[in-house]
């Protein structure tokens, strides 16, 4: 079973190196078949040059700016049976790979696996609030998945899909700019097979959006757009603010 990492990157020169280091550190000495794809998403800095210094990294250029354009371009270039969608400001935690392969190997009906983000650079107050938010979100996810059976939960920047199922679901909806793109994937993949969210698959991520926009505002936006996509198939918030340097 081959794993393809797809990493969208817009002006991520400051972060892409740490992300790639964490991936290759986890892969070192492991028998897994893999490829690592960085999608340069209309960057104006040297993101692609930094990523391209590693011979094993495949660089894809996607000039249409937007997370779903980048994810779709990476999917089109990839060849793995599993597609790991991680963001350029994330870092794999120890055991991340083992958890992924264990979950997919033990459950042939599992089509998508996801876990939470741990905001390593956020203030303590933001980290505590994010854990509370995940607790409420997880309860909501259980109700929507097992009671209403209308969707599931996926954390953008930390989810892995079976390639065949993702293609069957139509790939990524490029009409969605940012908010709700992960919920849209969860909803469509839920119709095909099992979609699992587990706290046993954490990933380290930057909390820059939470600190830049405010934990409360960001949490409300994510919650509203999650429910809006579940109910109406489109996000409520159609635009987002860039948090990367232009």
Legacy VTK file of the C-alpha trace (Angstrom):
# vtk DataFile Version 3.0
C-alpha trace
ASCII
DATASET POLYDATA
POINTS 246 float
0.000 0.000 0.000
1.634 3.242 -1.186
1.148 6.526 0.672
1.243 9.860 -1.156
1.748 12.997 0.905
0.117 16.042 -0.709
1.188 19.364 0.835
-0.401 22.598 -0.455
1.963 25.513 0.083
1.322 29.223 -0.444
4.199 31.412 0.797
5.322 28.780 3.283
9.086 29.298 3.064
9.268 29.629 6.856
7.432 26.348 7.526
7.833 23.909 4.644
11.265 22.733 5.774
10.027 21.693 9.227
7.047 19.926 7.677
9.212 17.917 5.291
11.757 17.144 8.004
9.005 15.629 10.150
7.753 13.470 7.271
11.162 12.096 6.348
12.012 11.565 10.010
8.925 9.365 10.387
9.705 7.526 7.142
13.333 6.831 8.018
13.988 3.112 8.312
10.358 2.204 7.604
9.387 -0.247 4.824
6.554 1.908 3.467
6.184 2.838 -0.203
5.645 6.598 -0.425
5.958 9.819 -2.368
5.984 13.413 -1.152
4.325 16.088 -3.294
4.506 19.805 -2.530
1.995 21.896 -4.458
3.352 25.415 -4.907
0.080 27.329 -4.857
0.956 30.658 -6.529
3.643 31.489 -3.979
5.527 34.768 -4.290
8.386 33.626 -2.060
10.906 30.780 -2.397
8.701 28.002 -1.013
9.221 25.803 -4.077
12.989 26.321 -4.081
13.292 25.289 -0.430
11.116 22.204 -0.906
12.901 21.313 -4.146
16.271 21.051 -2.411
15.163 17.614 -1.263
15.628 15.199 -4.167
12.721 13.023 -3.066
10.174 15.850 -3.181
7.961 16.270 -6.248
7.050 19.902 -6.969
3.705 20.644 -8.621
2.764 24.170 -9.719
-0.843 25.271 -9.266
-1.311 28.918 -10.229
-4.976 29.104 -9.207
-4.723 30.195 -5.596
-6.872 28.233 -3.161
-6.553 25.202 -0.901
-8.930 23.016 -2.934
-7.181 23.838 -6.222
-3.895 22.818 -4.583
-5.268 19.612 -3.069
-6.848 18.619 -6.391
-3.613 19.289 -8.295
-1.709 17.138 -5.826
-4.266 14.346 -6.104
-3.992 14.409 -9.909
-0.187 14.082 -9.741
-0.131 11.433 -7.015
0.021 7.667 -7.510
-0.508 6.285 -4.003
-3.293 4.060 -2.732
-3.610 6.423 0.252
-3.529 10.216 -0.043
-2.276 12.005 3.086
-3.424 15.622 3.019
-1.222 17.602 5.386
-0.580 21.344 5.432
2.767 23.069 5.080
2.638 24.433 8.633
2.121 20.988 10.204
4.562 18.400 11.562
3.916 14.692 11.971
3.924 13.367 15.510
5.834 10.176 16.455
3.852 7.095 15.460
1.642 8.987 12.999
2.534 6.678 10.102
2.068 3.498 12.117
-1.404 4.643 13.175
-2.400 5.405 9.584
-1.337 2.045 8.176
-2.740 0.127 11.132
-6.167 1.744 10.803
-6.446 1.218 7.053
-5.057 -2.330 7.132
-7.466 -3.497 9.824
-10.577 -1.985 8.209
-10.989 -2.414 4.427
-14.185 -0.337 4.618
-12.377 2.715 6.016
-12.121 5.386 3.318
-10.988 8.412 5.321
-9.074 8.866 8.582
-8.463 12.103 10.452
-7.260 13.450 13.779
-6.852 16.701 15.678
-4.292 19.452 15.400
-2.084 20.381 18.352
-1.163 24.070 18.162
2.463 24.021 19.221
3.104 27.766 18.864
-0.149 29.102 20.364
-0.505 30.581 23.852
-1.575 28.236 26.626
-5.050 29.800 26.724
-5.575 29.072 23.021
-4.426 25.475 23.446
-6.884 24.917 26.304
-9.752 26.498 24.351
-8.941 24.413 21.288
-9.192 21.214 23.343
-12.586 22.265 24.643
-13.649 23.077 21.083
-12.532 19.631 19.911
-14.546 18.053 22.718
-17.734 19.829 21.650
-16.979 19.126 17.982
-16.473 15.427 18.663
-19.856 15.135 20.381
-21.474 16.947 17.434
-19.674 14.604 15.038
-20.993 11.531 16.864
-24.569 12.838 16.668
-24.327 13.752 12.979
-22.621 10.476 12.048
-24.532 7.931 14.141
-27.898 9.610 14.762
-28.609 11.660 11.645
-26.186 9.676 9.422
-25.641 12.777 7.305
-21.872 13.230 7.472
-18.738 12.907 9.523
-15.784 15.026 10.680
-12.413 15.621 9.065
-9.708 18.019 10.225
-8.251 19.918 7.278
-4.482 19.510 7.174
-4.593 16.117 8.886
-6.608 13.584 6.899
-5.874 10.530 4.794
-8.152 9.139 2.090
-8.215 5.988 0.039
-7.477 7.198 -3.437
-10.179 5.110 -5.137
-12.855 6.410 -2.748
-11.732 10.033 -3.078
-11.860 9.784 -6.859
-15.260 8.084 -6.656
-16.450 10.996 -4.515
-15.321 13.451 -7.199
-12.112 14.693 -5.612
-12.070 18.156 -4.065
-14.763 20.763 -4.657
-12.806 23.677 -6.136
-15.765 26.039 -5.746
-14.961 26.065 -2.011
-12.185 28.504 -1.181
-11.319 27.558 2.396
-13.950 27.183 5.131
-15.837 23.904 4.939
-13.559 22.127 2.473
-12.772 19.395 4.971
-16.416 18.955 6.003
-17.364 18.669 2.337
-14.852 15.829 1.923
-16.155 14.126 5.075
-19.770 14.367 3.910
-19.107 12.943 0.448
-16.735 10.213 1.643
-19.273 9.207 4.298
-21.596 8.098 1.488
-18.927 5.707 0.188
-17.488 4.103 3.312
-16.220 4.623 6.826
-14.904 8.036 7.869
-13.146 7.976 11.236
-11.967 10.831 13.442
-9.642 9.728 16.222
-7.700 11.571 18.901
-5.059 8.879 18.405
-3.828 10.645 15.244
-2.681 14.124 16.351
-0.545 16.387 14.215
1.372 19.493 15.280
0.143 22.641 13.549
0.642 26.373 13.755
-2.010 28.269 15.699
-1.381 31.460 13.743
-4.956 31.707 12.463
-6.362 31.243 15.962
-4.098 33.905 17.431
-4.419 36.232 14.445
-8.212 36.182 14.115
-9.074 35.278 17.696
-10.053 31.893 19.108
-13.724 32.783 19.538
-14.234 34.220 16.032
-12.334 31.375 14.385
-14.198 28.744 16.393
-17.577 30.242 15.484
-16.645 30.370 11.801
-15.550 26.744 11.769
-18.659 25.620 13.653
-21.102 27.564 11.459
-19.471 26.376 8.243
-19.367 22.773 9.471
-23.110 22.785 10.121
-23.830 24.753 6.917
-22.007 22.248 4.712
-23.725 19.321 6.455
-27.148 20.937 5.982
-26.809 22.813 2.680
-23.699 21.305 1.006
-22.009 24.712 0.708
-20.112 26.814 3.268
-21.694 29.896 4.815
-18.404 31.835 4.669
-17.254 32.081 1.063
-13.962 33.981 1.546
-11.094 33.811 4.017
-8.261 36.073 5.071
-4.680 35.172 4.192
-2.554 34.530 7.266
0.672 34.043 5.315
2.960 36.866 4.168
2.099 38.115 0.686
LINES 1 247
246 0 1 2 3 4 5 6 7 8 9 10 11 12 13 14 15 16 17 18 19 20 21 22 23 24 25 26 27 28 29 30 31 32 33 34 35 36 37 38 39 40 41 42 43 44 45 46 47 48 49 50 51 52 53 54 55 56 57 58 59 60 61 62 63 64 65 66 67 68 69 70 71 72 73 74 75 76 77 78 79 80 81 82 83 84 85 86 87 88 89 90 91 92 93 94 95 96 97 98 99 100 101 102 103 104 105 106 107 108 109 110 111 112 113 114 115 116 117 118 119 120 121 122 123 124 125 126 127 128 129 130 131 132 133 134 135 136 137 138 139 140 141 142 143 144 145 146 147 148 149 150 151 152 153 154 155 156 157 158 159 160 161 162 163 164 165 166 167 168 169 170 171 172 173 174 175 176 177 178 179 180 181 182 183 184 185 186 187 188 189 190 191 192 193 194 195 196 197 198 199 200 201 202 203 204 205 206 207 208 209 210 211 212 213 214 215 216 217 218 219 220 221 222 223 224 225 226 227 228 229 230 231 232 233 234 235 236 237 238 239 240 241 242 243 244 245
